[in-house]
Amino acid sequence: MSFFRALASLSILATFTVLTHAFVMIDDFTVGDYSARITGVGNDTSFIDGLDKNHVAFGQRATDFKVAVNNFCVPVDLRIGGGEAKIVLPQGRGHSMVTELHIEYGNVGNNLVDFSQETEFWIDQYTRNPDGRFADQSRITVRDASGQSAANTGWLSRDGGIFFRKNGFVGGAVDWSRIKFFRLLEEYNTASGDHPEIASVQRMYAVPEPSLFIGSFLLIGLAARRRRAAKKSST
């Protein structure tokens, strides 16, 4: 086998390996629709099992939706479906609120998910608040099949895509190939203005080290160059 053919085969193998572990879709919120409303303060819980694992890696989702502060006792909605999990706050001034949304996976049964090939957890999240008064904080906790748990250090607050690196988690020596439990905690603080406000988590997924993609594409490019050079030399 010529060198460039061997290199091409290696690049294809590398690309296949990367694409095989391209990402783990933890939840894209397209299945398991759910909605709840809290007026005043309080909490609402839900649990849905038997979900398509192509959309929810653990096959189940639990939520714990809390309103801790609601000075004017206005209704606050949780809506899951259509590609997002969102908290909707009503229009009106002076609605000082603190809300929490716990989204948990793996509460029941033994649905283990392998994150050993991934290095980062990504969350696509957005706030739609024309008055600019939404503060959002995120945190992830995981637990493996043996009971070891870890969480990212501190909180991340950002509108848009955010990510947490596995090597930034602290706690026990977690076996990332056998994760039994995964929890995202979103905390929102707001003082509503003249427009309805929406805080939305749209996708959660795990991805491998970006350098793996770069390396595989470099191999493909190098193999293609070798092939072109070989063709020129033979003419």
C-alpha positions in Angstrom: 0.0 0.0 0.0 1.4 3.4 -1.0 2.1 6.0 1.6 -0.7 8.3 0.6 -3.2 5.5 0.6 -2.1 4.5 4.1 -2.4 8.1 5.2 -5.9 8.4 3.6 -7.0 5.2 5.4 -5.6 6.6 8.7 -7.5 9.9 8.2 -10.7 8.1 7.5 -10.3 6.0 10.6 -9.5 9.1 12.7 -12.5 10.9 11.3 -14.8 7.9 11.9 -13.6 7.7 15.5 -14.2 11.4 16.1 -17.6 11.4 14.5 -18.6 8.3 16.4 -17.9 10.3 19.6 -18.9 13.6 18.1 -21.2 14.4 20.9 -23.6 13.0 23.4 -27.0 14.7 23.2 -28.0 15.0 26.9 -31.3 16.7 26.1 -32.6 18.7 23.1 -36.0 19.2 24.7 -37.9 18.0 21.6 -39.6 15.1 23.5 -41.3 14.8 26.9 -43.3 18.0 26.7 -44.3 19.4 30.1 -45.7 22.7 31.5 -46.4 24.1 34.9 -47.4 27.4 36.5 -46.6 28.8 40.0 -48.4 31.9 41.3 -46.6 33.4 44.2 -43.9 31.1 45.7 -43.7 27.4 45.7 -42.3 24.5 43.6 -43.4 22.0 41.1 -41.8 18.6 40.3 -42.2 16.2 37.3 -40.7 12.9 36.1 -41.0 11.5 32.6 -39.5 8.1 31.6 -39.3 6.2 28.4 -37.9 9.1 26.3 -36.1 8.5 23.0 -32.4 8.3 23.9 -31.4 9.9 20.6 -32.9 13.1 22.1 -32.4 12.5 25.9 -29.3 10.4 26.6 -30.6 9.0 29.9 -34.1 8.2 28.5 -35.7 10.1 31.4 -36.0 13.6 32.7 -37.0 15.0 36.1 -37.6 18.7 36.9 -37.8 20.6 40.1 -39.1 24.1 39.4 -39.0 26.6 42.3 -40.0 30.2 42.7 -38.3 31.5 45.9 -39.1 35.2 45.7 -42.2 36.7 44.0 -43.0 40.0 45.5 -46.2 40.6 43.6 -47.4 37.0 43.4 -47.6 37.0 39.6 -47.8 33.7 37.7 -44.5 32.2 36.5 -44.6 29.5 33.8 -42.3 26.5 33.0 -42.7 25.2 29.5 -40.7 22.3 28.1 -41.0 21.3 24.5 -40.4 22.5 21.0 -36.6 22.4 21.5 -36.3 24.4 24.8 -37.0 24.4 28.5 -38.0 27.9 29.3 -39.2 30.0 32.2 -41.7 32.7 31.2 -42.2 35.8 33.4 -45.1 38.2 32.8 -45.0 41.7 31.6 -45.0 44.5 34.3 -42.8 46.6 36.4 -41.5 45.7 39.8 -41.7 41.9 39.6 -38.7 41.1 41.6 -38.2 37.3 41.4 -35.8 34.5 42.1 -36.5 31.2 40.4 -34.6 27.9 40.2 -34.9 25.1 37.6 -33.3 21.8 38.4 -33.2 19.4 35.4 -32.1 16.0 36.4 -31.4 12.7 34.6 -30.9 9.2 35.9 -33.0 9.4 39.0 -34.6 6.0 38.5 -33.2 2.8 37.2 -29.7 2.2 35.9 -29.4 4.2 32.7 -25.6 4.7 32.5 -24.2 7.1 29.9 -20.5 7.1 28.7 -18.9 10.5 28.7 -15.3 9.1 28.7 -14.6 10.3 25.1 -15.9 13.8 25.7 -14.1 16.7 27.4 -16.7 19.5 27.6 -20.4 19.9 28.4 -22.1 22.6 26.3 -25.4 24.4 27.1 -27.2 26.5 24.5 -29.2 29.0 26.6 -30.7 32.4 25.9 -32.6 35.1 27.7 -35.1 37.2 25.9 -35.6 40.3 28.0 -35.7 43.6 26.2 -35.2 45.5 29.5 -32.0 43.6 30.2 -32.7 42.7 33.7 -32.2 38.9 33.7 -29.3 37.4 35.7 -28.7 33.7 34.9 -26.3 31.3 36.7 -25.7 27.6 35.8 -24.1 24.6 37.5 -23.7 20.9 36.6 -23.4 18.0 39.0 -22.7 14.4 38.0 -22.6 11.1 39.9 -21.2 7.7 38.6 -22.5 4.2 39.2 -20.4 3.7 42.3 -21.7 6.9 44.0 -18.8 9.2 43.3 -20.0 12.7 42.5 -18.4 15.9 41.2 -19.5 19.4 40.1 -18.1 22.3 38.2 -16.4 24.9 40.4 -18.4 28.0 40.9 -21.2 29.2 38.7 -21.2 30.3 35.1 -23.4 33.2 34.0 -23.6 34.0 30.3 -26.3 34.5 27.6 -25.7 32.2 24.6 -23.6 29.1 24.5 -21.6 28.2 27.6 -19.4 25.2 28.4 -17.9 23.4 31.3 -14.7 21.3 31.0 -14.6 18.0 32.7 -11.2 18.7 34.1 -12.7 21.7 36.0 -15.0 19.5 38.0 -14.2 18.9 41.7 -15.2 16.1 44.1 -14.8 12.4 43.9 -12.8 10.3 41.3 -15.7 10.0 38.9 -15.8 7.2 36.4 -16.9 9.2 33.3 -17.7 6.0 31.4 -20.4 5.1 33.8 -22.4 8.2 34.7 -25.7 7.4 36.4 -26.9 10.9 37.3 -26.6 14.3 35.7 -28.1 17.6 37.0 -28.3 21.1 35.6 -29.2 23.8 38.0 -30.3 27.2 36.5 -30.9 30.1 38.8 -32.6 33.2 37.5 -32.9 36.6 39.2 -35.0 39.3 37.6 -36.8 42.5 38.0 -39.3 42.5 35.2 -39.8 45.6 33.0 -42.2 46.5 30.3 -41.9 43.2 28.4 -42.4 39.6 29.1 -39.1 37.9 29.9 -38.0 34.4 28.9 -35.1 32.3 30.1 -34.4 29.3 27.9 -32.2 26.2 27.9 -32.3 24.9 24.3 -29.8 22.1 24.2 -27.3 20.3 26.4 -24.6 18.0 24.9 -21.1 16.7 25.5 -18.4 17.1 22.9 -14.8 15.8 22.5 -11.6 17.9 22.5 -11.8 20.3 19.5 -8.2 19.4 18.7 -9.4 15.9 17.8 -11.5 17.4 15.0 -8.6 19.6 13.8 -6.2 16.7 13.8 -8.5 14.4 11.8 -9.1 17.2 9.2 -5.4 17.8 8.9 -4.8 14.2 8.2 -7.5 14.3 5.5 -5.9 17.4 3.9 -2.5 15.9 4.0 -3.7 12.7 2.4 -5.4 14.6 -0.4 -2.2 16.6 -1.0 -0.2 13.4 -1.2 -2.7 12.0 -3.7 -2.6 15.1 -5.9 1.2 15.1 -5.8 1.3 11.4 -6.8 -1.0 12.0 -9.7 1.1 14.9 -11.0 4.3 12.9 -10.8 2.8 10.0 -12.8 1.8 12.3 -15.7 
